[in-house]
Amino acid sequence: MAVSVSAIAGVRLNLGNGYPIPSPTRSRTVVTMAVSVADNKLTLTKSEEAFAAAKELMPGGVNSPVRAFKSVGGQPIVIDSAKGCRMRDIDGNEYIDYVGSWGPAIIGHADQQVLAALNDTMKKGTSFGAPCLLENTLAQLVIDAVPSVEMVRFVNSGTEACMGALRLVRAYTGREKIIKFEGCYHGHADPFLVKAGSGVATLGLPDSPGVPKAATYETLTVPYNDTVAVQKLFEANKGEIAAVFLEPVVGNAGFIVPKPDFHSFLRQITKDNGALLVFDEVMTGFRLSYGGAQEYFGITPDVTTLGKIIGGGLPVGAYGGRRDIMEKVAPAGPVYQAGTLSGNPLAMTAGIETLKRIKEPGTYDYLDKITGELVHGIVEAGKKAGHAICGGHISAMFGFFFTEGPVYNFEDAKKSDTAKFARFFWGMLAEGVYFAPSQFEAGFTSLAHTSDDIKKTIAAAEKVFREI
Ligand SMILES: Cc1ncc(COP(=O)(O)O)c(C=O)c1O
């Protein structure tokens, strides 16, 4: 969901007062990137050197695009280690981390209990390509927790989970069209890569070269929270829509909450039209509550996709749902889907230990409290310094936009001042706070964040807001 702040061709950008955005490295020459903050100089010499080398080895120097900091200019910090809610880069700078590996780290990084369990499991082998007991344990935990899930299939990423769910809903309904919402991300499989902004009944156009038109032809897109647009699509495509896919709370266009009737409307219209409702809970699963967004909002979809937290920091995804739907998946049924490393013992172990921890009483009250304090503190500090800003949170997921708001969909989100966000991002980094390097990503807290971390973050924000 990258939106560039401006062209950054080798110049040191200064998008206003203070906090210039460091220029990207063009060669292996070592350039010290110093963010000009009076009493807090961020030196990123080693990061820059490592990233220059990385760019020769991997496309854009990264293995996932948003890590490259394109939305905020400059170049990424290269991480050496992470513990609890802190990350340390290879230059020795330490940050309070609100990315949490993009969601999995809900109990904090390198948790002792998870590491010990991984160590024990590892001694028995890292992958069998055959059933193991740990798969049963994690499956039972997921089924017990997530209201819609009666059976589950583990895969290795959220992308795979959404791909599997898509094939399944098409096979189950015998229909091919799906509705997805602008700004929602369901991984990088072809049918989900559809340009946002196409009108109500417009057929999708591929969002990336290499995606054939045929792959997205059956993907219909509408703005998030727009019930009228969904209704029109169902009327125009009677008996043809297999499923509605959505992020029940959007995280991939920034943090956007559903209007009060949105989920119940989707539940009803899918039911009335013989279509399935798919909650993509890769991000919200076990984050908004132990039973995910569906438990939080009290709406039960037909199929759910999961990822991130259920792998506890190792690569895991899953899709699950009603038994009669899931029994269509091979080898119980004819819908083919497979994976060499799916259900491997290490990933299952990290997931099991993570879920055990967050299942403990008080988890979500604590997460909601500290996250509420964080967002309230940041938004109030921003307003006090004269900035247009709005934000919100649910449990351990949050976000804020540099616009007055309200933000109900991706178009609203795009009204944000992304150049100001970039200055804010670099200012906060210089103060030792690591937010997602894009205005259009949600933030995450964890059980490892303390009230003291939140206070430090707000104090840093107050300072940065005065200077951007
Ligand atoms: C809602 C949602 N679905 C799917 C995905 C894809 O997951 P992965 O990156 O594990 O492939 C993501 C990733 O951020 C996501 O947020």
The ligand as a Tripos MOL2 file, in Angstrom:
@<TRIPOS>MOLECULE
LIG
   16    16     1     0     0
SMALL
NO_CHARGES

@<TRIPOS>ATOM
      1 C1         -5.1110   -8.9750    6.1800 C.3       1 LIG1
      2 C2         -3.9470   -9.6590    5.5450 C.ar      1 LIG1
      3 N1         -4.1450  -10.7040    4.7300 N.ar      1 LIG1
      4 C3         -3.1190  -11.3530    4.1380 C.ar      1 LIG1
      5 C4         -1.8270  -10.9620    4.3410 C.ar      1 LIG1
      6 C5         -0.7070  -11.7080    3.6970 C.3       1 LIG1
      7 O1          0.0290  -12.3860    4.6710 O.3       1 LIG1
      8 P1          1.5500  -12.8000    4.4140 P.3       1 LIG1
      9 O2          2.3460  -11.5420    4.3630 O.co2     1 LIG1
     10 O3          1.8820  -13.6740    5.5880 O.co2     1 LIG1
     11 O4          1.5760  -13.5470    3.1230 O.co2     1 LIG1
     12 C6         -1.5690   -9.8710    5.1660 C.ar      1 LIG1
     13 C7         -0.1880   -9.4090    5.3900 C.2       1 LIG1
     14 O5          0.0830   -8.4000    5.9650 O.2       1 LIG1
     15 C8         -2.6510   -9.2020    5.7850 C.ar      1 LIG1
     16 O6         -2.4570   -8.1580    6.5930 O.3       1 LIG1
@<TRIPOS>BOND
     1     1     2 1
     2     2     3 ar
     3     2    15 ar
     4     3     4 ar
     5     4     5 ar
     6     5     6 1
     7     5    12 ar
     8     6     7 1
     9     7     8 1
    10     8     9 2
    11     8    10 1
    12     8    11 1
    13    12    13 1
    14    12    15 ar
    15    13    14 2
    16    15    16 1
@<TRIPOS>SUBSTRUCTURE
     1 LIG1         1 GROUP 0 **** ****
